[in-house]
Amino acid sequence: MTLNELKIGEAGVITTVGGQGALRRRLLDMGLTPKTRVMVRKVAPMGDPIELHLRGYELTIRVDDAKNIEVEREDKQ
C-alpha cells in the first residue's frame, strides 16, 4: 500500500521510496527513508496535504508525493 492510503492515526513502516531524480532525492532528504515508522497526524479539509509524524517531528507532504512511498501498515496492539 502507499502512504496516502493510511488513515488519520494509523502508522506504518516505509518499505520503498519511489519517484525519479529530484523528487526521490527530496523525499529521502526529508527523512522518508526505508524502515522509518510514520504516522498520519492530520489531513487538510480538502484532503491535500497530509501531516505525518516521523523521527520526532511533523512533516507535511502532498498526496501526489505520498503516492510514491510504499508502506507496510503496523498492526494495532
mmJSON file of the N, C-alpha and C atoms, coordinates in Angstrom:
{"data_MODEL":{"atom_site":{
"group_PDB":["ATOM","ATOM","ATOM","ATOM","ATOM","ATOM","ATOM","ATOM","ATOM","ATOM","ATOM","ATOM","ATOM","ATOM","ATOM","ATOM","ATOM","ATOM","ATOM","ATOM","ATOM","ATOM","ATOM","ATOM","ATOM","ATOM","ATOM","ATOM","ATOM","ATOM","ATOM","ATOM","ATOM","ATOM","ATOM","ATOM","ATOM","ATOM","ATOM","ATOM","ATOM","ATOM","ATOM","ATOM","ATOM","ATOM","ATOM","ATOM","ATOM","ATOM","ATOM","ATOM","ATOM","ATOM","ATOM","ATOM","ATOM","ATOM","ATOM","ATOM","ATOM","ATOM","ATOM","ATOM","ATOM","ATOM","ATOM","ATOM","ATOM","ATOM","ATOM","ATOM","ATOM","ATOM","ATOM","ATOM","ATOM","ATOM","ATOM","ATOM","ATOM","ATOM","ATOM","ATOM","ATOM","ATOM","ATOM","ATOM","ATOM","ATOM","ATOM","ATOM","ATOM","ATOM","ATOM","ATOM","ATOM","ATOM","ATOM","ATOM","ATOM","ATOM","ATOM","ATOM","ATOM","ATOM","ATOM","ATOM","ATOM","ATOM","ATOM","ATOM","ATOM","ATOM","ATOM","ATOM","ATOM","ATOM","ATOM","ATOM","ATOM","ATOM","ATOM","ATOM","ATOM","ATOM","ATOM","ATOM","ATOM","ATOM","ATOM","ATOM","ATOM","ATOM","ATOM","ATOM","ATOM","ATOM","ATOM","ATOM","ATOM","ATOM","ATOM","ATOM","ATOM","ATOM","ATOM","ATOM","ATOM","ATOM","ATOM","ATOM","ATOM","ATOM","ATOM","ATOM","ATOM","ATOM","ATOM","ATOM","ATOM","ATOM","ATOM","ATOM","ATOM","ATOM","ATOM","ATOM","ATOM","ATOM","ATOM","ATOM","ATOM","ATOM","ATOM","ATOM","ATOM","ATOM","ATOM","ATOM","ATOM","ATOM","ATOM","ATOM","ATOM","ATOM","ATOM","ATOM","ATOM","ATOM","ATOM","ATOM","ATOM","ATOM","ATOM","ATOM","ATOM","ATOM","ATOM","ATOM","ATOM","ATOM","ATOM","ATOM","ATOM","ATOM","ATOM","ATOM","ATOM","ATOM","ATOM","ATOM","ATOM","ATOM","ATOM","ATOM","ATOM","ATOM","ATOM","ATOM","ATOM","ATOM","ATOM","ATOM","ATOM","ATOM","ATOM","ATOM","ATOM","ATOM","ATOM"],
"id":[1,2,3,4,5,6,7,8,9,10,11,12,13,14,15,16,17,18,19,20,21,22,23,24,25,26,27,28,29,30,31,32,33,34,35,36,37,38,39,40,41,42,43,44,45,46,47,48,49,50,51,52,53,54,55,56,57,58,59,60,61,62,63,64,65,66,67,68,69,70,71,72,73,74,75,76,77,78,79,80,81,82,83,84,85,86,87,88,89,90,91,92,93,94,95,96,97,98,99,100,101,102,103,104,105,106,107,108,109,110,111,112,113,114,115,116,117,118,119,120,121,122,123,124,125,126,127,128,129,130,131,132,133,134,135,136,137,138,139,140,141,142,143,144,145,146,147,148,149,150,151,152,153,154,155,156,157,158,159,160,161,162,163,164,165,166,167,168,169,170,171,172,173,174,175,176,177,178,179,180,181,182,183,184,185,186,187,188,189,190,191,192,193,194,195,196,197,198,199,200,201,202,203,204,205,206,207,208,209,210,211,212,213,214,215,216,217,218,219,220,221,222,223,224,225,226,227,228,229,230,231],
"type_symbol":["N","C","C","N","C","C","N","C","C","N","C","C","N","C","C","N","C","C","N","C","C","N","C","C","N","C","C","N","C","C","N","C","C","N","C","C","N","C","C","N","C","C","N","C","C","N","C","C","N","C","C","N","C","C","N","C","C","N","C","C","N","C","C","N","C","C","N","C","C","N","C","C","N","C","C","N","C","C","N","C","C","N","C","C","N","C","C","N","C","C","N","C","C","N","C","C","N","C","C","N","C","C","N","C","C","N","C","C","N","C","C","N","C","C","N","C","C","N","C","C","N","C","C","N","C","C","N","C","C","N","C","C","N","C","C","N","C","C","N","C","C","N","C","C","N","C","C","N","C","C","N","C","C","N","C","C","N","C","C","N","C","C","N","C","C","N","C","C","N","C","C","N","C","C","N","C","C","N","C","C","N","C","C","N","C","C","N","C","C","N","C","C","N","C","C","N","C","C","N","C","C","N","C","C","N","C","C","N","C","C","N","C","C","N","C","C","N","C","C","N","C","C","N","C","C","N","C","C","N","C","C"],
"label_atom_id":["N","CA","C","N","CA","C","N","CA","C","N","CA","C","N","CA","C","N","CA","C","N","CA","C","N","CA","C","N","CA","C","N","CA","C","N","CA","C","N","CA","C","N","CA","C","N","CA","C","N","CA","C","N","CA","C","N","CA","C","N","CA","C","N","CA","C","N","CA","C","N","CA","C","N","CA","C","N","CA","C","N","CA","C","N","CA","C","N","CA","C","N","CA","C","N","CA","C","N","CA","C","N","CA","C","N","CA","C","N","CA","C","N","CA","C","N","CA","C","N","CA","C","N","CA","C","N","CA","C","N","CA","C","N","CA","C","N","CA","C","N","CA","C","N","CA","C","N","CA","C","N","CA","C","N","CA","C","N","CA","C","N","CA","C","N","CA","C","N","CA","C","N","CA","C","N","CA","C","N","CA","C","N","CA","C","N","CA","C","N","CA","C","N","CA","C","N","CA","C","N","CA","C","N","CA","C","N","CA","C","N","CA","C","N","CA","C","N","CA","C","N","CA","C","N","CA","C","N","CA","C","N","CA","C","N","CA","C","N","CA","C","N","CA","C","N","CA","C","N","CA","C","N","CA","C","N","CA","C","N","CA","C","N","CA","C","N","CA","C"],
"label_alt_id":[null,null,null,null,null,null,null,null,null,null,null,null,null,null,null,null,null,null,null,null,null,null,null,null,null,null,null,null,null,null,null,null,null,null,null,null,null,null,null,null,null,null,null,null,null,null,null,null,null,null,null,null,null,null,null,null,null,null,null,null,null,null,null,null,null,null,null,null,null,null,null,null,null,null,null,null,null,null,null,null,null,null,null,null,null,null,null,null,null,null,null,null,null,null,null,null,null,null,null,null,null,null,null,null,null,null,null,null,null,null,null,null,null,null,null,null,null,null,null,null,null,null,null,null,null,null,null,null,null,null,null,null,null,null,null,null,null,null,null,null,null,null,null,null,null,null,null,null,null,null,null,null,null,null,null,null,null,null,null,null,null,null,null,null,null,null,null,null,null,null,null,null,null,null,null,null,null,null,null,null,null,null,null,null,null,null,null,null,null,null,null,null,null,null,null,null,null,null,null,null,null,null,null,null,null,null,null,null,null,null,null,null,null,null,null,null,null,null,null,null,null,null,null,null,null,null,null,null,null,null,null],
"label_comp_id":["MET","MET","MET","THR","THR","THR","LEU","LEU","LEU","ASN","ASN","ASN","GLU","GLU","GLU","LEU","LEU","LEU","LYS","LYS","LYS","ILE","ILE","ILE","GLY","GLY","GLY","GLU","GLU","GLU","ALA","ALA","ALA","GLY","GLY","GLY","VAL","VAL","VAL","ILE","ILE","ILE","THR","THR","THR","THR","THR","THR","VAL","VAL","VAL","GLY","GLY","GLY","GLY","GLY","GLY","GLN","GLN","GLN","GLY","GLY","GLY","ALA","ALA","ALA","LEU","LEU","LEU","ARG","ARG","ARG","ARG","ARG","ARG","ARG","ARG","ARG","LEU","LEU","LEU","LEU","LEU","LEU","ASP","ASP","ASP","MET","MET","MET","GLY","GLY","GLY","LEU","LEU","LEU","THR","THR","THR","PRO","PRO","PRO","LYS","LYS","LYS","THR","THR","THR","ARG","ARG","ARG","VAL","VAL","VAL","MET","MET","MET","VAL","VAL","VAL","ARG","ARG","ARG","LYS","LYS","LYS","VAL","VAL","VAL","ALA","ALA","ALA","PRO","PRO","PRO","MET","MET","MET","GLY","GLY","GLY","ASP","ASP","ASP","PRO","PRO","PRO","ILE","ILE","ILE","GLU","GLU","GLU","LEU","LEU","LEU","HIS","HIS","HIS","LEU","LEU","LEU","ARG","ARG","ARG","GLY","GLY","GLY","TYR","TYR","TYR","GLU","GLU","GLU","LEU","LEU","LEU","THR","THR","THR","ILE","ILE","ILE","ARG","ARG","ARG","VAL","VAL","VAL","ASP","ASP","ASP","ASP","ASP","ASP","ALA","ALA","ALA","LYS","LYS","LYS","ASN","ASN","ASN","ILE","ILE","ILE","GLU","GLU","GLU","VAL","VAL","VAL","GLU","GLU","GLU","ARG","ARG","ARG","GLU","GLU","GLU","ASP","ASP","ASP","LYS","LYS","LYS","GLN","GLN","GLN"],
"label_asym_id":["A","A","A","A","A","A","A","A","A","A","A","A","A","A","A","A","A","A","A","A","A","A","A","A","A","A","A","A","A","A","A","A","A","A","A","A","A","A","A","A","A","A","A","A","A","A","A","A","A","A","A","A","A","A","A","A","A","A","A","A","A","A","A","A","A","A","A","A","A","A","A","A","A","A","A","A","A","A","A","A","A","A","A","A","A","A","A","A","A","A","A","A","A","A","A","A","A","A","A","A","A","A","A","A","A","A","A","A","A","A","A","A","A","A","A","A","A","A","A","A","A","A","A","A","A","A","A","A","A","A","A","A","A","A","A","A","A","A","A","A","A","A","A","A","A","A","A","A","A","A","A","A","A","A","A","A","A","A","A","A","A","A","A","A","A","A","A","A","A","A","A","A","A","A","A","A","A","A","A","A","A","A","A","A","A","A","A","A","A","A","A","A","A","A","A","A","A","A","A","A","A","A","A","A","A","A","A","A","A","A","A","A","A","A","A","A","A","A","A","A","A","A","A","A","A","A","A","A","A","A","A"],
"label_entity_id":["1","1","1","1","1","1","1","1","1","1","1","1","1","1","1","1","1","1","1","1","1","1","1","1","1","1","1","1","1","1","1","1","1","1","1","1","1","1","1","1","1","1","1","1","1","1","1","1","1","1","1","1","1","1","1","1","1","1","1","1","1","1","1","1","1","1","1","1","1","1","1","1","1","1","1","1","1","1","1","1","1","1","1","1","1","1","1","1","1","1","1","1","1","1","1","1","1","1","1","1","1","1","1","1","1","1","1","1","1","1","1","1","1","1","1","1","1","1","1","1","1","1","1","1","1","1","1","1","1","1","1","1","1","1","1","1","1","1","1","1","1","1","1","1","1","1","1","1","1","1","1","1","1","1","1","1","1","1","1","1","1","1","1","1","1","1","1","1","1","1","1","1","1","1","1","1","1","1","1","1","1","1","1","1","1","1","1","1","1","1","1","1","1","1","1","1","1","1","1","1","1","1","1","1","1","1","1","1","1","1","1","1","1","1","1","1","1","1","1","1","1","1","1","1","1","1","1","1","1","1","1"],
"label_seq_id":[1,1,1,2,2,2,3,3,3,4,4,4,5,5,5,6,6,6,7,7,7,8,8,8,9,9,9,10,10,10,11,11,11,12,12,12,13,13,13,14,14,14,15,15,15,16,16,16,17,17,17,18,18,18,19,19,19,20,20,20,21,21,21,22,22,22,23,23,23,24,24,24,25,25,25,26,26,26,27,27,27,28,28,28,29,29,29,30,30,30,31,31,31,32,32,32,33,33,33,34,34,34,35,35,35,36,36,36,37,37,37,38,38,38,39,39,39,40,40,40,41,41,41,42,42,42,43,43,43,44,44,44,45,45,45,46,46,46,47,47,47,48,48,48,49,49,49,50,50,50,51,51,51,52,52,52,53,53,53,54,54,54,55,55,55,56,56,56,57,57,57,58,58,58,59,59,59,60,60,60,61,61,61,62,62,62,63,63,63,64,64,64,65,65,65,66,66,66,67,67,67,68,68,68,69,69,69,70,70,70,71,71,71,72,72,72,73,73,73,74,74,74,75,75,75,76,76,76,77,77,77],
"pdbx_PDB_ins_code":[null,null,null,null,null,null,null,null,null,null,null,null,null,null,null,null,null,null,null,null,null,null,null,null,null,null,null,null,null,null,null,null,null,null,null,null,null,null,null,null,null,null,null,null,null,null,null,null,null,null,null,null,null,null,null,null,null,null,null,null,null,null,null,null,null,null,null,null,null,null,null,null,null,null,null,null,null,null,null,null,null,null,null,null,null,null,null,null,null,null,null,null,null,null,null,null,null,null,null,null,null,null,null,null,null,null,null,null,null,null,null,null,null,null,null,null,null,null,null,null,null,null,null,null,null,null,null,null,null,null,null,null,null,null,null,null,null,null,null,null,null,null,null,null,null,null,null,null,null,null,null,null,null,null,null,null,null,null,null,null,null,null,null,null,null,null,null,null,null,null,null,null,null,null,null,null,null,null,null,null,null,null,null,null,null,null,null,null,null,null,null,null,null,null,null,null,null,null,null,null,null,null,null,null,null,null,null,null,null,null,null,null,null,null,null,null,null,null,null,null,null,null,null,null,null,null,null,null,null,null,null],
"Cartn_x":[0.845,0.0,0.889,0.329,1.109,0.743,1.611,1.458,0.141,-0.322,-1.572,-2.799,-2.682,-3.815,-4.004,-3.04,-3.19,-4.209,-4.988,-5.986,-5.384,-6.071,-5.606,-5.43,-4.279,-3.974,-3.302,-3.31,-2.669,-1.178,-0.418,1.029,1.492,2.639,3.233,4.734,5.388,6.833,7.112,7.941,8.272,9.074,8.658,9.39,10.22,9.638,10.387,9.955,10.897,10.622,10.793,9.704,9.733,10.014,9.64,9.897,11.199,11.441,12.635,13.421,14.72,15.59,15.38,15.099,14.995,13.859,12.752,11.633,12.06,12.664,13.101,14.138,15.085,16.132,15.515,14.513,13.847,13.117,12.424,11.722,12.701,13.812,14.817,15.443,15.708,16.299,15.383,14.074,13.112,13.003,13.72,13.698,12.793,12.195,11.3,12.139,12.823,13.713,13.145,13.55,13.072,13.337,12.422,12.444,12.119,11.636,11.229,9.745,9.388,7.987,7.358,6.206,5.47,4.033,3.46,2.07,1.373,0.163,-0.612,-1.258,-0.918,-1.445,-2.711,-2.669,-3.799,-3.903,-5.098,-5.323,-6.055,-5.618,-6.256,-7.726,-8.565,-10.001,-10.333,-9.579,-9.842,-9.079,-8.371,-7.688,-6.242,-5.728,-4.349,-3.837,-2.761,-1.749,-2.077,-1.148,-1.278,-0.093,-0.348,0.705,1.117,2.415,2.965,3.801,3.895,4.812,5.845,7.112,8.194,9.453,10.28,11.579,11.483,10.356,10.211,9.792,9.373,8.918,7.733,7.065,5.936,6.397,5.879,6.22,4.933,4.765,3.591,4.013,3.337,3.654,2.363,2.512,1.371,0.984,-0.272,-0.774,-0.07,0.193,0.884,2.269,2.956,4.263,4.113,3.077,2.84,2.549,2.018,1.72,2.985,4.136,5.408,6.077,5.468,6.086,5.288,5.922,5.279,5.469,4.394,4.458,3.805,4.196,3.555,2.854,1.545,0.756,1.191,1.279,1.598,0.333,0.457,-0.69,-0.983,-2.266,-2.657,-2.555,-1.956,-1.789,-2.488],
"Cartn_y":[-1.176,0.0,1.238,2.362,3.594,4.473,5.414,6.265,7.039,7.452,8.223,7.391,6.076,5.21,5.034,5.46,5.372,6.409,6.052,6.954,7.711,8.741,9.515,8.595,8.684,7.869,6.544,6.126,4.873,5.087,4.029,4.098,2.985,3.18,2.183,2.362,1.39,1.433,1.521,2.476,2.676,1.489,0.93,-0.179,0.28,1.111,1.644,3.081,3.839,5.21,5.259,5.559,5.617,7.018,7.264,8.561,8.53,9.599,9.694,10.949,10.873,12.035,12.915,14.198,15.197,14.903,14.355,14.026,12.986,11.913,10.856,11.381,12.168,12.737,13.637,14.435,15.331,14.543,13.472,12.641,12.01,11.498,10.889,11.935,13.128,14.199,14.646,14.512,14.897,13.825,12.728,11.681,10.517,10.513,9.426,8.312,7.571,6.507,5.147,4.083,2.74,2.412,1.646,1.195,2.292,3.443,4.531,4.394,4.534,4.478,5.848,5.889,7.134,6.97,8.059,8.051,9.264,9.062,10.161,10.912,12.204,13.029,13.767,14.423,15.237,15.168,15.472,15.62,16.942,17.731,19.025,18.82,19.835,19.702,19.222,19.631,19.204,17.914,17.322,16.053,16.166,17.366,17.541,18.864,18.917,17.898,17.069,16.161,15.351,15.637,15.584,15.815,14.484,14.224,12.98,13.248,12.247,12.306,11.211,11.602,10.644,11.208,10.334,10.716,11.873,12.003,13.027,14.399,14.517,15.805,15.61,16.718,16.685,17.137,16.469,16.773,16.798,17.811,17.92,17.689,16.751,16.477,16.402,16.582,16.493,15.027,14.807,13.452,12.836,13.632,13.113,12.571,13.228,12.738,11.481,11.446,10.294,9.028,9.191,8.03,7.318,7.959,7.355,6.564,6.529,5.891,4.66,3.498,2.243,2.024,1.647,1.381,0.047,-0.493,-1.689,-1.246,-1.406,-0.952,-1.684,-0.929,-1.521,-2.109,-3.27,-3.883,-3.146,-2.902,-2.269,-3.306,-2.898,-3.833,-3.342],
"Cartn_z":[0.0,0.0,0.0,-0.376,-0.396,0.798,1.099,2.274,2.282,1.131,1.076,1.434,1.502,1.839,3.344,4.157,5.608,6.072,7.07,7.637,8.823,9.286,10.435,11.638,12.276,13.447,13.131,11.878,11.507,11.283,11.545,11.376,10.453,9.889,9.01,8.949,8.339,8.165,6.672,6.28,4.874,4.368,3.233,2.634,1.443,0.579,-0.561,-0.851,-1.398,-1.814,-3.32,-4.017,-5.469,-5.964,-7.191,-7.789,-8.573,-9.283,-10.118,-9.787,-9.88,-9.788,-8.58,-8.841,-7.784,-6.804,-7.283,-6.395,-5.366,-5.826,-4.907,-3.924,-4.397,-3.545,-2.47,-2.852,-1.904,-0.823,-1.212,-0.231,0.751,0.246,1.111,2.029,1.514,2.319,3.448,3.268,4.305,5.39,5.247,6.272,5.951,4.774,4.374,3.752,4.613,4.162,4.558,3.861,4.221,5.691,6.275,7.67,8.674,8.193,9.082,9.395,10.682,11.097,10.9,10.261,10.047,10.523,11.02,11.439,10.824,10.338,9.775,10.931,11.068,12.157,11.75,10.587,10.141,8.626,8.144,6.709,6.53,5.567,5.311,4.938,5.161,4.88,3.467,2.487,1.114,0.761,1.744,1.519,1.094,0.897,0.454,1.004,1.729,2.005,3.247,3.593,4.801,5.714,7.03,8.008,8.609,8.618,9.132,10.372,11.233,12.369,12.149,12.079,11.923,12.535,13.067,13.634,14.635,15.328,16.347,15.844,14.596,14.085,13.147,12.819,11.907,10.524,9.513,8.128,7.323,6.507,5.653,4.212,3.536,2.133,1.319,0.037,-0.874,-1.078,-1.375,-1.612,-2.823,-3.864,-5.049,-4.691,-3.753,-3.316,-2.454,-1.622,-0.75,-1.561,-2.76,-3.61,-4.081,-3.963,-4.368,-3.247,-2.061,-0.905,-0.507,-0.606,-0.21,1.281,1.966,3.402,3.721,4.861,5.4,6.668,6.714,7.858,9.127,10.235,11.52,12.112,12.711,13.373,14.66,14.928,16.197,17.302,18.42,19.533,20.763],
"occupancy":[1.0,1.0,1.0,1.0,1.0,1.0,1.0,1.0,1.0,1.0,1.0,1.0,1.0,1.0,1.0,1.0,1.0,1.0,1.0,1.0,1.0,1.0,1.0,1.0,1.0,1.0,1.0,1.0,1.0,1.0,1.0,1.0,1.0,1.0,1.0,1.0,1.0,1.0,1.0,1.0,1.0,1.0,1.0,1.0,1.0,1.0,1.0,1.0,1.0,1.0,1.0,1.0,1.0,1.0,1.0,1.0,1.0,1.0,1.0,1.0,1.0,1.0,1.0,1.0,1.0,1.0,1.0,1.0,1.0,1.0,1.0,1.0,1.0,1.0,1.0,1.0,1.0,1.0,1.0,1.0,1.0,1.0,1.0,1.0,1.0,1.0,1.0,1.0,1.0,1.0,1.0,1.0,1.0,1.0,1.0,1.0,1.0,1.0,1.0,1.0,1.0,1.0,1.0,1.0,1.0,1.0,1.0,1.0,1.0,1.0,1.0,1.0,1.0,1.0,1.0,1.0,1.0,1.0,1.0,1.0,1.0,1.0,1.0,1.0,1.0,1.0,1.0,1.0,1.0,1.0,1.0,1.0,1.0,1.0,1.0,1.0,1.0,1.0,1.0,1.0,1.0,1.0,1.0,1.0,1.0,1.0,1.0,1.0,1.0,1.0,1.0,1.0,1.0,1.0,1.0,1.0,1.0,1.0,1.0,1.0,1.0,1.0,1.0,1.0,1.0,1.0,1.0,1.0,1.0,1.0,1.0,1.0,1.0,1.0,1.0,1.0,1.0,1.0,1.0,1.0,1.0,1.0,1.0,1.0,1.0,1.0,1.0,1.0,1.0,1.0,1.0,1.0,1.0,1.0,1.0,1.0,1.0,1.0,1.0,1.0,1.0,1.0,1.0,1.0,1.0,1.0,1.0,1.0,1.0,1.0,1.0,1.0,1.0,1.0,1.0,1.0,1.0,1.0,1.0,1.0,1.0,1.0,1.0,1.0,1.0,1.0,1.0,1.0,1.0,1.0,1.0],
"B_iso_or_equiv":[0.0,0.0,0.0,0.0,0.0,0.0,0.0,0.0,0.0,0.0,0.0,0.0,0.0,0.0,0.0,0.0,0.0,0.0,0.0,0.0,0.0,0.0,0.0,0.0,0.0,0.0,0.0,0.0,0.0,0.0,0.0,0.0,0.0,0.0,0.0,0.0,0.0,0.0,0.0,0.0,0.0,0.0,0.0,0.0,0.0,0.0,0.0,0.0,0.0,0.0,0.0,0.0,0.0,0.0,0.0,0.0,0.0,0.0,0.0,0.0,0.0,0.0,0.0,0.0,0.0,0.0,0.0,0.0,0.0,0.0,0.0,0.0,0.0,0.0,0.0,0.0,0.0,0.0,0.0,0.0,0.0,0.0,0.0,0.0,0.0,0.0,0.0,0.0,0.0,0.0,0.0,0.0,0.0,0.0,0.0,0.0,0.0,0.0,0.0,0.0,0.0,0.0,0.0,0.0,0.0,0.0,0.0,0.0,0.0,0.0,0.0,0.0,0.0,0.0,0.0,0.0,0.0,0.0,0.0,0.0,0.0,0.0,0.0,0.0,0.0,0.0,0.0,0.0,0.0,0.0,0.0,0.0,0.0,0.0,0.0,0.0,0.0,0.0,0.0,0.0,0.0,0.0,0.0,0.0,0.0,0.0,0.0,0.0,0.0,0.0,0.0,0.0,0.0,0.0,0.0,0.0,0.0,0.0,0.0,0.0,0.0,0.0,0.0,0.0,0.0,0.0,0.0,0.0,0.0,0.0,0.0,0.0,0.0,0.0,0.0,0.0,0.0,0.0,0.0,0.0,0.0,0.0,0.0,0.0,0.0,0.0,0.0,0.0,0.0,0.0,0.0,0.0,0.0,0.0,0.0,0.0,0.0,0.0,0.0,0.0,0.0,0.0,0.0,0.0,0.0,0.0,0.0,0.0,0.0,0.0,0.0,0.0,0.0,0.0,0.0,0.0,0.0,0.0,0.0,0.0,0.0,0.0,0.0,0.0,0.0,0.0,0.0,0.0,0.0,0.0,0.0],
"pdbx_formal_charge":[null,null,null,null,null,null,null,null,null,null,null,null,null,null,null,null,null,null,null,null,null,null,null,null,null,null,null,null,null,null,null,null,null,null,null,null,null,null,null,null,null,null,null,null,null,null,null,null,null,null,null,null,null,null,null,null,null,null,null,null,null,null,null,null,null,null,null,null,null,null,null,null,null,null,null,null,null,null,null,null,null,null,null,null,null,null,null,null,null,null,null,null,null,null,null,null,null,null,null,null,null,null,null,null,null,null,null,null,null,null,null,null,null,null,null,null,null,null,null,null,null,null,null,null,null,null,null,null,null,null,null,null,null,null,null,null,null,null,null,null,null,null,null,null,null,null,null,null,null,null,null,null,null,null,null,null,null,null,null,null,null,null,null,null,null,null,null,null,null,null,null,null,null,null,null,null,null,null,null,null,null,null,null,null,null,null,null,null,null,null,null,null,null,null,null,null,null,null,null,null,null,null,null,null,null,null,null,null,null,null,null,null,null,null,null,null,null,null,null,null,null,null,null,null,null,null,null,null,null,null,null],
"auth_seq_id":[1,1,1,2,2,2,3,3,3,4,4,4,5,5,5,6,6,6,7,7,7,8,8,8,9,9,9,10,10,10,11,11,11,12,12,12,13,13,13,14,14,14,15,15,15,16,16,16,17,17,17,18,18,18,19,19,19,20,20,20,21,21,21,22,22,22,23,23,23,24,24,24,25,25,25,26,26,26,27,27,27,28,28,28,29,29,29,30,30,30,31,31,31,32,32,32,33,33,33,34,34,34,35,35,35,36,36,36,37,37,37,38,38,38,39,39,39,40,40,40,41,41,41,42,42,42,43,43,43,44,44,44,45,45,45,46,46,46,47,47,47,48,48,48,49,49,49,50,50,50,51,51,51,52,52,52,53,53,53,54,54,54,55,55,55,56,56,56,57,57,57,58,58,58,59,59,59,60,60,60,61,61,61,62,62,62,63,63,63,64,64,64,65,65,65,66,66,66,67,67,67,68,68,68,69,69,69,70,70,70,71,71,71,72,72,72,73,73,73,74,74,74,75,75,75,76,76,76,77,77,77],
"auth_comp_id":["MET","MET","MET","THR","THR","THR","LEU","LEU","LEU","ASN","ASN","ASN","GLU","GLU","GLU","LEU","LEU","LEU","LYS","LYS","LYS","ILE","ILE","ILE","GLY","GLY","GLY","GLU","GLU","GLU","ALA","ALA","ALA","GLY","GLY","GLY","VAL","VAL","VAL","ILE","ILE","ILE","THR","THR","THR","THR","THR","THR","VAL","VAL","VAL","GLY","GLY","GLY","GLY","GLY","GLY","GLN","GLN","GLN","GLY","GLY","GLY","ALA","ALA","ALA","LEU","LEU","LEU","ARG","ARG","ARG","ARG","ARG","ARG","ARG","ARG","ARG","LEU","LEU","LEU","LEU","LEU","LEU","ASP","ASP","ASP","MET","MET","MET","GLY","GLY","GLY","LEU","LEU","LEU","THR","THR","THR","PRO","PRO","PRO","LYS","LYS","LYS","THR","THR","THR","ARG","ARG","ARG","VAL","VAL","VAL","MET","MET","MET","VAL","VAL","VAL","ARG","ARG","ARG","LYS","LYS","LYS","VAL","VAL","VAL","ALA","ALA","ALA","PRO","PRO","PRO","MET","MET","MET","GLY","GLY","GLY","ASP","ASP","ASP","PRO","PRO","PRO","ILE","ILE","ILE","GLU","GLU","GLU","LEU","LEU","LEU","HIS","HIS","HIS","LEU","LEU","LEU","ARG","ARG","ARG","GLY","GLY","GLY","TYR","TYR","TYR","GLU","GLU","GLU","LEU","LEU","LEU","THR","THR","THR","ILE","ILE","ILE","ARG","ARG","ARG","VAL","VAL","VAL","ASP","ASP","ASP","ASP","ASP","ASP","ALA","ALA","ALA","LYS","LYS","LYS","ASN","ASN","ASN","ILE","ILE","ILE","GLU","GLU","GLU","VAL","VAL","VAL","GLU","GLU","GLU","ARG","ARG","ARG","GLU","GLU","GLU","ASP","ASP","ASP","LYS","LYS","LYS","GLN","GLN","GLN"],
"auth_asym_id":["A","A","A","A","A","A","A","A","A","A","A","A","A","A","A","A","A","A","A","A","A","A","A","A","A","A","A","A","A","A","A","A","A","A","A","A","A","A","A","A","A","A","A","A","A","A","A","A","A","A","A","A","A","A","A","A","A","A","A","A","A","A","A","A","A","A","A","A","A","A","A","A","A","A","A","A","A","A","A","A","A","A","A","A","A","A","A","A","A","A","A","A","A","A","A","A","A","A","A","A","A","A","A","A","A","A","A","A","A","A","A","A","A","A","A","A","A","A","A","A","A","A","A","A","A","A","A","A","A","A","A","A","A","A","A","A","A","A","A","A","A","A","A","A","A","A","A","A","A","A","A","A","A","A","A","A","A","A","A","A","A","A","A","A","A","A","A","A","A","A","A","A","A","A","A","A","A","A","A","A","A","A","A","A","A","A","A","A","A","A","A","A","A","A","A","A","A","A","A","A","A","A","A","A","A","A","A","A","A","A","A","A","A","A","A","A","A","A","A","A","A","A","A","A","A","A","A","A","A","A","A"],
"auth_atom_id":["N","CA","C","N","CA","C","N","CA","C","N","CA","C","N","CA","C","N","CA","C","N","CA","C","N","CA","C","N","CA","C","N","CA","C","N","CA","C","N","CA","C","N","CA","C","N","CA","C","N","CA","C","N","CA","C","N","CA","C","N","CA","C","N","CA","C","N","CA","C","N","CA","C","N","CA","C","N","CA","C","N","CA","C","N","CA","C","N","CA","C","N","CA","C","N","CA","C","N","CA","C","N","CA","C","N","CA","C","N","CA","C","N","CA","C","N","CA","C","N","CA","C","N","CA","C","N","CA","C","N","CA","C","N","CA","C","N","CA","C","N","CA","C","N","CA","C","N","CA","C","N","CA","C","N","CA","C","N","CA","C","N","CA","C","N","CA","C","N","CA","C","N","CA","C","N","CA","C","N","CA","C","N","CA","C","N","CA","C","N","CA","C","N","CA","C","N","CA","C","N","CA","C","N","CA","C","N","CA","C","N","CA","C","N","CA","C","N","CA","C","N","CA","C","N","CA","C","N","CA","C","N","CA","C","N","CA","C","N","CA","C","N","CA","C","N","CA","C","N","CA","C","N","CA","C","N","CA","C","N","CA","C","N","CA","C","N","CA","C"],
"pdbx_PDB_model_num":[1,1,1,1,1,1,1,1,1,1,1,1,1,1,1,1,1,1,1,1,1,1,1,1,1,1,1,1,1,1,1,1,1,1,1,1,1,1,1,1,1,1,1,1,1,1,1,1,1,1,1,1,1,1,1,1,1,1,1,1,1,1,1,1,1,1,1,1,1,1,1,1,1,1,1,1,1,1,1,1,1,1,1,1,1,1,1,1,1,1,1,1,1,1,1,1,1,1,1,1,1,1,1,1,1,1,1,1,1,1,1,1,1,1,1,1,1,1,1,1,1,1,1,1,1,1,1,1,1,1,1,1,1,1,1,1,1,1,1,1,1,1,1,1,1,1,1,1,1,1,1,1,1,1,1,1,1,1,1,1,1,1,1,1,1,1,1,1,1,1,1,1,1,1,1,1,1,1,1,1,1,1,1,1,1,1,1,1,1,1,1,1,1,1,1,1,1,1,1,1,1,1,1,1,1,1,1,1,1,1,1,1,1,1,1,1,1,1,1,1,1,1,1,1,1,1,1,1,1,1,1]
}}}
